[in-house]
Amino acid sequence: MIDRLDDAIDAEGGGGAPESRPHRERRRRRLRSVALLLVGLLLLAGTPVLWLAVQVRDTRTHLLAAAQLVPALQLQLQTGDAAQARNTLNELRRHTNAARAGADDPTWRLAGRFPWVGHDASTVRTIAATLDDLADDGLAALLEAAGELRPETLLAGDGRIDVDRLRAAAPHVARADAAVRRARDRVVTLDPAGLRPQVRDAVTRLRDGLDKAAGITAAAVTLTGLLPGMLGADGPRTYLAMFQNPAEVRATGGMPGSFVVLRADAGRMELTSQGSTAVVLPPFEAPVVPVAPNMRALYSDKLAVYPANVNLTPYFPYAANTLREMFRLRTGTTVDGVLVTDPVVLGYLLRATGPVEVPGGPALTADTAVRTLLSDAYRVFGDDDDAQNRYFGAAARAAFTALAGGAASPAALVAALRQATAERRILIWSARPEEQSLIAGTALEGALPPRDGDRPTIGLFLNDGSGAKLGYYLRQRAEVGYECRPDRRMRLTLFFELSSEAPTSGLPASVLGLGLAGNPYTARTIVSAFSPTGGALESVTLDGQPIRVSSGTEQNRMVGRMLVDVPAGGARALEITLLTAPLPEAARWRTPTLRLTPTVEKAAVNVKNTDKCASA
């Protein structure tokens, strides 16, 4: 090729004298040297690009392989397969180490300085380093904790919980939680703006995954730090356990109905007494605890006068403290804490114990417990309130006896409690500030966050307004859309459908109650919409038409309350627009959280991005 080029130059030389052969050889050697230099420079310039492409491919392969091992590790930890979990963790760490090494290569670091690929390259480096640190520290600590928290060893055969094992697991759980939080805080600082779609999606998925992981490890920290003391490891404790009746819906789930008093000592629970709230706790003449002006404006003084109304507010710590004081005034017993649950949870627990016989009424099974307690019982006993209360009390005693007897499947019991907690059907409050501080911020607290931070949280809570027990038939469906505005606020649009599967005839008077909606089969419901902290309620429509909304504030949130009548077999649709306060830059990419009142059936919820945050 060089010879042909040289000949061409000679041909273009025109009419000059022909060069001698030695001169042409020297020209060819110089031209060949220049050409080889150019080729060498091109190869030298291209080598980092080629090497970077190899590193990108290998790093991506290792990150994907690590991601695919996480579900297997999670399952092995849940089932107590420690040996296999350790093998999976070692393999996962091999991949995260390799991904980190690839992204830490000098060529990759150099790429991070170029404007067109730099942001993506540095983001992937952070992701790889974060996952590697998490695998080396956090997941290893979780594996150690899992060895102490295996259900078959944690739950003794006599129904006692091994509080010593709980305490032994606490340091490992705390280490894992700290590692997860460090990883989450590191990823939150990543700016998704300008990233390629694949990298941006990876950041979003990692953030959401770490949020979920942080929720799990935080709950584990709470349980290992809280349960030993609350279960009587340091001396006996006494608790008031209330059963919420979602047939008469309240913000935290349902009206407080029957109750039991539990005594905990060295990990063993004992039922010491039980009763009906309506019988043992009649209304008071004046509030038993102070009612703040903003709370009085929303709920009136009946919040602290009528035991059935303490949980009109979704803030369970207030309701629990009020119930504790009411119980003290009526019985003379001061309990160490209050917890609530509902018949749905009982159905979950019966998966672990199997069916239980209930004296004086139908047996309870996992599939029939909710229908039996919230529907069939009213048909069987009609308007005989005393017979209903006796049956409900017997059902609570029978279920507790089955659980305390030690016959329940440990793994099934843990799974039932995990599901119930995730659905916020188990709420706990402790009268001891140091214990309540551990509960705060978890699903067990029953409260919206005092500050949203980088993830907006909104709430939609239900209270019965018809004086009836039609809540058993209510169903919820919600969809949240969100978009980011140039002023760093997020606009949230909440579509909420409330429907009723109630029949149009045939229900007993004890279910139809006062019928305050006019038609006794229409469920009148007070819906309360809670804005993000420091945010606002922008607009509300019902079935496409503006409606009257009363407003107030609670827990640094604007609250809009509206009356919604749902006819039997019908549905009503609310569209609510809310604004956040100005958010940190990273928060504009965070998926908002919606909290709902837990009803008989789990609500269908969909949170979707309108993709306007990507361009804001």
BELMO-V60043 format. One record per backbone hydrogen bond with DSSP energy under -1.0 kcal/mol. CO is the residue of the C=O (numbers start at 1). NH is the residue of the N-H. E is the energy in kcal/mol with one decimal. If there is no record, write none. Layout:
co:CO nh:NH e:E
co:CO nh:NH e:E
This chain:
co:1 nh:5 e:-2.0
co:2 nh:6 e:-2.5
co:3 nh:7 e:-2.5
co:4 nh:8 e:-2.0
co:5 nh:9 e:-2.0
co:6 nh:10 e:-2.2
co:7 nh:11 e:-2.3
co:8 nh:12 e:-1.5
co:10 nh:13 e:-1.3
co:20 nh:24 e:-1.9
co:21 nh:25 e:-2.1
co:22 nh:26 e:-2.1
co:23 nh:27 e:-2.0
co:24 nh:28 e:-2.6
co:25 nh:29 e:-2.4
co:26 nh:30 e:-2.1
co:27 nh:31 e:-2.7
co:28 nh:32 e:-3.0
co:29 nh:33 e:-2.1
co:30 nh:34 e:-2.2
co:31 nh:35 e:-2.6
co:32 nh:36 e:-2.7
co:33 nh:37 e:-2.2
co:34 nh:38 e:-2.5
co:35 nh:39 e:-2.7
co:36 nh:40 e:-2.6
co:37 nh:41 e:-2.6
co:38 nh:42 e:-2.5
co:39 nh:43 e:-2.6
co:40 nh:44 e:-2.8
co:41 nh:45 e:-2.4
co:42 nh:46 e:-2.1
co:43 nh:47 e:-1.8
co:46 nh:50 e:-2.6
co:47 nh:51 e:-3.2
co:48 nh:52 e:-3.0
co:49 nh:53 e:-2.2
co:50 nh:54 e:-2.0
co:51 nh:55 e:-2.5
co:52 nh:56 e:-2.9
co:53 nh:57 e:-2.2
co:54 nh:58 e:-2.6
co:55 nh:59 e:-3.0
co:56 nh:60 e:-2.5
co:57 nh:61 e:-2.2
co:58 nh:62 e:-2.4
co:59 nh:63 e:-2.6
co:60 nh:64 e:-2.5
co:61 nh:65 e:-2.1
co:62 nh:66 e:-2.4
co:63 nh:67 e:-2.4
co:64 nh:68 e:-2.0
co:69 nh:73 e:-2.3
co:70 nh:74 e:-2.6
co:71 nh:75 e:-2.3
co:72 nh:76 e:-2.4
co:73 nh:77 e:-2.3
co:74 nh:78 e:-2.1
co:75 nh:79 e:-2.2
co:76 nh:81 e:-2.0
co:80 nh:82 e:-1.9
co:81 nh:85 e:-2.2
co:82 nh:86 e:-2.2
co:83 nh:87 e:-1.7
co:84 nh:88 e:-2.6
co:85 nh:89 e:-2.5
co:86 nh:90 e:-2.3
co:87 nh:91 e:-2.1
co:88 nh:92 e:-2.6
co:89 nh:93 e:-2.7
co:90 nh:94 e:-1.8
co:91 nh:95 e:-1.7
co:92 nh:96 e:-2.4
co:93 nh:97 e:-2.5
co:94 nh:98 e:-1.9
co:95 nh:99 e:-2.6
co:96 nh:100 e:-2.3
co:97 nh:101 e:-2.4
co:98 nh:102 e:-2.4
co:99 nh:103 e:-2.3
co:100 nh:104 e:-1.3
co:102 nh:105 e:-1.1
co:105 nh:109 e:-2.3
co:106 nh:110 e:-2.5
co:107 nh:111 e:-2.1
co:108 nh:112 e:-1.4
co:110 nh:113 e:-1.9
co:111 nh:114 e:-1.6
co:114 nh:118 e:-2.9
co:117 nh:121 e:-2.6
co:118 nh:122 e:-2.7
co:119 nh:123 e:-1.9
co:120 nh:124 e:-2.4
co:121 nh:125 e:-2.1
co:122 nh:126 e:-1.9
co:123 nh:127 e:-2.4
co:124 nh:128 e:-2.8
co:125 nh:129 e:-2.4
co:126 nh:130 e:-2.6
co:127 nh:131 e:-2.6
co:128 nh:132 e:-2.1
co:129 nh:133 e:-2.4
co:130 nh:134 e:-2.3
co:131 nh:135 e:-2.4
co:132 nh:136 e:-2.4
co:133 nh:137 e:-2.1
co:134 nh:139 e:-2.5
co:137 nh:141 e:-2.0
co:138 nh:142 e:-2.1
co:139 nh:143 e:-1.9
co:140 nh:144 e:-1.6
co:141 nh:145 e:-2.4
co:142 nh:146 e:-2.6
co:143 nh:147 e:-1.1
co:145 nh:149 e:-1.7
co:150 nh:153 e:-1.4
co:150 nh:154 e:-2.8
co:151 nh:155 e:-2.3
co:154 nh:162 e:-3.0
co:156 nh:159 e:-1.6
co:160 nh:156 e:-2.7
co:161 nh:163 e:-1.3
co:162 nh:166 e:-1.5
co:163 nh:167 e:-2.0
co:164 nh:168 e:-2.1
co:165 nh:169 e:-1.9
co:169 nh:173 e:-2.4
co:170 nh:174 e:-2.5
co:171 nh:175 e:-2.0
co:172 nh:176 e:-2.3
co:173 nh:177 e:-2.6
co:174 nh:178 e:-2.3
co:175 nh:179 e:-2.0
co:176 nh:180 e:-2.3
co:177 nh:181 e:-2.5
co:178 nh:182 e:-2.3
co:179 nh:183 e:-2.2
co:180 nh:184 e:-2.7
co:181 nh:185 e:-2.9
co:182 nh:186 e:-1.9
co:183 nh:187 e:-2.2
co:184 nh:188 e:-2.4
co:187 nh:190 e:-1.6
co:192 nh:195 e:-2.0
co:196 nh:200 e:-2.9
co:197 nh:201 e:-2.6
co:198 nh:202 e:-1.7
co:199 nh:203 e:-2.2
co:200 nh:204 e:-2.4
co:201 nh:205 e:-2.8
co:202 nh:206 e:-2.4
co:203 nh:207 e:-2.6
co:204 nh:208 e:-2.5
co:205 nh:209 e:-2.7
co:206 nh:210 e:-2.7
co:207 nh:211 e:-2.3
co:208 nh:212 e:-2.2
co:209 nh:213 e:-2.6
co:210 nh:214 e:-2.8
co:211 nh:215 e:-2.0
co:212 nh:216 e:-2.0
co:213 nh:217 e:-2.9
co:214 nh:218 e:-2.4
co:215 nh:219 e:-1.9
co:216 nh:220 e:-2.2
co:217 nh:221 e:-2.4
co:218 nh:222 e:-2.4
co:219 nh:223 e:-2.7
co:220 nh:224 e:-2.7
co:221 nh:225 e:-1.9
co:222 nh:226 e:-2.5
co:223 nh:227 e:-2.4
co:226 nh:230 e:-2.2
co:227 nh:231 e:-2.7
co:228 nh:233 e:-2.6
co:229 nh:232 e:-1.6
co:231 nh:267 e:-2.9
co:232 nh:266 e:-2.0
co:237 nh:264 e:-2.4
co:238 nh:336 e:-3.4
co:239 nh:262 e:-2.5
co:240 nh:339 e:-2.3
co:241 nh:260 e:-2.1
co:242 nh:341 e:-1.8
co:243 nh:257 e:-2.5
co:245 nh:248 e:-1.9
co:245 nh:255 e:-1.4
co:247 nh:471 e:-3.1
co:248 nh:255 e:-2.0
co:249 nh:464 e:-2.6
co:250 nh:253 e:-1.6
co:255 nh:245 e:-2.3
co:257 nh:277 e:-2.1
co:258 nh:243 e:-2.6
co:259 nh:275 e:-2.2
co:260 nh:241 e:-2.9
co:261 nh:272 e:-2.8
co:261 nh:273 e:-1.1
co:262 nh:239 e:-2.6
co:263 nh:270 e:-2.2
co:264 nh:237 e:-2.2
co:265 nh:268 e:-1.7
co:267 nh:161 e:-2.4
co:268 nh:265 e:-2.3
co:270 nh:263 e:-3.0
co:273 nh:261 e:-3.1
co:275 nh:259 e:-2.7
co:276 nh:280 e:-3.0
co:277 nh:281 e:-2.1
co:292 nh:296 e:-2.7
co:293 nh:297 e:-2.2
co:294 nh:298 e:-1.2
co:295 nh:299 e:-3.0
co:296 nh:300 e:-1.9
co:300 nh:303 e:-1.3
co:301 nh:304 e:-2.1
co:302 nh:306 e:-1.9
co:304 nh:288 e:-2.0
co:305 nh:284 e:-2.3
co:306 nh:309 e:-2.3
co:309 nh:312 e:-1.6
co:314 nh:316 e:-1.3
co:315 nh:319 e:-1.4
co:316 nh:320 e:-3.2
co:317 nh:321 e:-2.1
co:318 nh:322 e:-2.1
co:319 nh:323 e:-2.5
co:320 nh:324 e:-2.6
co:321 nh:325 e:-1.9
co:322 nh:326 e:-2.4
co:323 nh:327 e:-2.8
co:324 nh:328 e:-2.1
co:325 nh:329 e:-2.4
co:326 nh:330 e:-1.9
co:327 nh:331 e:-2.5
co:328 nh:332 e:-2.2
co:336 nh:431 e:-2.6
co:337 nh:240 e:-2.2
co:338 nh:429 e:-2.5
co:339 nh:242 e:-2.8
co:340 nh:427 e:-1.8
co:341 nh:244 e:-3.3
co:342 nh:346 e:-1.4
co:343 nh:347 e:-2.0
co:344 nh:348 e:-1.6
co:345 nh:349 e:-2.6
co:346 nh:350 e:-1.9
co:348 nh:351 e:-1.1
co:349 nh:352 e:-1.3
co:349 nh:353 e:-1.5
co:350 nh:354 e:-2.3
co:352 nh:409 e:-1.9
co:356 nh:364 e:-2.8
co:358 nh:361 e:-1.6
co:364 nh:356 e:-2.3
co:365 nh:369 e:-2.0
co:368 nh:372 e:-3.1
co:369 nh:373 e:-2.5
co:370 nh:374 e:-2.4
co:371 nh:375 e:-1.5
co:371 nh:376 e:-2.8
co:372 nh:377 e:-2.2
co:375 nh:379 e:-1.2
co:376 nh:380 e:-2.8
co:377 nh:381 e:-2.6
co:381 nh:384 e:-2.2
co:383 nh:385 e:-1.5
co:384 nh:388 e:-2.2
co:385 nh:389 e:-2.7
co:386 nh:390 e:-2.4
co:387 nh:391 e:-2.2
co:388 nh:392 e:-2.8
co:389 nh:393 e:-2.4
co:390 nh:394 e:-2.4
co:391 nh:395 e:-2.6
co:392 nh:396 e:-2.2
co:393 nh:397 e:-2.2
co:394 nh:398 e:-2.6
co:395 nh:399 e:-2.4
co:396 nh:400 e:-2.3
co:397 nh:401 e:-2.4
co:398 nh:402 e:-2.0
co:399 nh:403 e:-2.1
co:400 nh:404 e:-3.1
co:401 nh:405 e:-1.3
co:403 nh:406 e:-1.0
co:409 nh:413 e:-2.6
co:410 nh:414 e:-2.5
co:411 nh:415 e:-2.2
co:412 nh:416 e:-2.2
co:413 nh:417 e:-2.3
co:414 nh:418 e:-2.4
co:415 nh:419 e:-2.2
co:416 nh:420 e:-2.4
co:417 nh:421 e:-2.3
co:418 nh:422 e:-2.3
co:419 nh:423 e:-1.8
co:420 nh:425 e:-2.8
co:421 nh:424 e:-1.6
co:427 nh:340 e:-2.1
co:429 nh:338 e:-2.2
co:432 nh:435 e:-1.0
co:432 nh:436 e:-2.5
co:433 nh:437 e:-2.1
co:435 nh:439 e:-1.5
co:436 nh:440 e:-2.1
co:439 nh:442 e:-2.1
co:442 nh:445 e:-1.4
co:444 nh:428 e:-2.7
co:446 nh:316 e:-3.1
co:452 nh:455 e:-1.6
co:456 nh:593 e:-2.7
co:458 nh:595 e:-2.4
co:459 nh:530 e:-3.1
co:460 nh:597 e:-1.0
co:461 nh:528 e:-2.8
co:463 nh:526 e:-3.3
co:466 nh:516 e:-1.9
co:467 nh:514 e:-2.3
co:470 nh:473 e:-1.7
co:471 nh:474 e:-1.2
co:473 nh:501 e:-2.2
co:475 nh:499 e:-2.3
co:476 nh:604 e:-1.7
co:477 nh:497 e:-3.2
co:478 nh:606 e:-1.8
co:479 nh:495 e:-3.2
co:480 nh:608 e:-3.2
co:481 nh:493 e:-3.1
co:482 nh:610 e:-1.7
co:483 nh:491 e:-2.7
co:485 nh:488 e:-1.7
co:488 nh:583 e:-2.8
co:489 nh:485 e:-2.8
co:490 nh:580 e:-1.9
co:491 nh:483 e:-1.9
co:492 nh:578 e:-2.8
co:493 nh:481 e:-2.7
co:494 nh:576 e:-2.7
co:495 nh:479 e:-2.4
co:496 nh:574 e:-3.3
co:497 nh:477 e:-1.8
co:498 nh:572 e:-2.3
co:499 nh:475 e:-2.4
co:508 nh:511 e:-1.3
co:508 nh:512 e:-2.0
co:509 nh:513 e:-2.3
co:511 nh:469 e:-3.2
co:512 nh:515 e:-1.1
co:515 nh:518 e:-1.9
co:517 nh:519 e:-1.0
co:519 nh:522 e:-2.1
co:523 nh:566 e:-2.3
co:524 nh:465 e:-3.3
co:525 nh:564 e:-2.8
co:526 nh:463 e:-1.5
co:527 nh:562 e:-2.4
co:528 nh:461 e:-2.5
co:529 nh:560 e:-2.4
co:530 nh:459 e:-1.6
co:532 nh:535 e:-2.4
co:536 nh:579 e:-2.7
co:539 nh:577 e:-2.5
co:541 nh:575 e:-2.3
co:542 nh:545 e:-1.7
co:545 nh:542 e:-3.3
co:550 nh:561 e:-3.4
co:552 nh:559 e:-3.0
co:554 nh:557 e:-1.0
co:556 nh:534 e:-2.2
co:557 nh:554 e:-2.3
co:558 nh:531 e:-2.8
co:559 nh:552 e:-2.0
co:560 nh:529 e:-3.1
co:561 nh:550 e:-2.3
co:562 nh:527 e:-2.8
co:564 nh:525 e:-2.6
co:566 nh:523 e:-2.5
co:567 nh:570 e:-2.4
co:570 nh:500 e:-2.4
co:572 nh:498 e:-2.5
co:573 nh:543 e:-3.7
co:574 nh:496 e:-2.8
co:575 nh:541 e:-1.9
co:576 nh:494 e:-3.5
co:577 nh:538 e:-2.8
co:577 nh:539 e:-1.4
co:578 nh:492 e:-2.9
co:579 nh:536 e:-2.1
co:585 nh:588 e:-1.1
co:586 nh:589 e:-1.6
co:587 nh:590 e:-1.8
co:593 nh:458 e:-2.7
co:595 nh:460 e:-2.6
co:604 nh:478 e:-3.2
co:606 nh:480 e:-2.8
